[in-house]
Amino acid sequence: MTRNGHRAAVLLGADDYDALRETIAVLSDTDLLAAHLVGRVEVEVEGGDVVDAQGLARLMRDARSSGECASQARGIGW
């Protein structure tokens, strides 16, 4: 929104506002940010354990068919 041709306000949806606040909170937490950066280095440089969406779907499907999910839902295994 503008006032006299200059930016005066921004209108955001509630979900966008919540996401923005959470992003600010995460970026403000130096310990969390440092842990995130260490994790990225492990994945990118050291070849950490990463799966794409299709791989994750396959792992979940395999776990469901083997009954692992039921035992994990009861608190065993997580």
C-alpha angles and dihedrals in degrees: 000000000000137000118202090347095306130105109267109158144005125219115211132179115246093250092050091049092050091048091050092051091049091049090052091049092051094047090048093055103084094189092052092045091049091050090050092052091048089051092051091051090051091052099042101037107022097039099246124194105283131160130185124229093273092049091049091050090051092049091049092047091049092047091050093050092048093049095245093126093059093054091045091050088058089055098262115128105009 
